[in-house]
Amino acid sequence: MFAIMICLDGKDDWIFVTEDTGKCDWTLKPVLFEDVETAFEYAEAFVVKGKEENVKVVSYDEHSS
């Protein structure tokens, strides 16, 4: 599985893009993709021109968290 991460401070403060559950209950679940191409396409919506390095697609293992 693949997930998208966004850097908040341009250095080392990375977060996952999470699903919108419609609630503010802190049950955060990363948006996951079965193939890397789909993840990269979805990630394009989060890229800011000139700061492309602040968005990345990563391999995600659900069992490691």
N, C-alpha and C positions, 0 to 999 in steps of 0.2 A: 504494500500500500504506500501511497505517497501523500504528503501534506504540504501546505504552503505556510511559510514563516515570513513575518514582517519585522524589520528592525525598527524599534520606536525611537532610538536615540542616535542612529547612524553609527553606532559602535558595537555594543554587545548586549543590548536589551531586546531579545527576540521573543516573539509570541506567535502561536499558531493562529491561523484564520479558523474561526469556530462557526459551527452551525447556529442559525438563529432559531431558538426554541420558542420565541414569543414571550419568554418569561425572564425575569432578572433573578434567578435563583442560584447562580454560580455553578450550575451543572454544565460545565463547558465541554463540548465535544468537538474535536478537530474535524474539519471538512476533509474527507479522505477520498482518494481516487485510486482506481485499480491500475491505471496506466499513466506513465509519466507525461505523455503528450497532452492528455486531457488536463492534468494538473498545471502544466505550463500555460495552456490556453486560458484557464480560469484565473491564473495568477496575473495575467496581463492587466486585469481590471484594477490591480493594486499598485501597479508600477507608476512612479512619479518620474517624469522626464528629468534626466540629469541625476537621478538617484536610484537607478536600476538595481544597484548592488544591495539595496535595502529590502528586496523581495527575493526569496529563494524557494525552490521546491526541494523537499527532503524525503528520504526514505523514512517511513513511519512504521514502527513495530508496536502495535497496541498493547502487547504484553510487557513492554519494558517500563510502562508508567505506573 
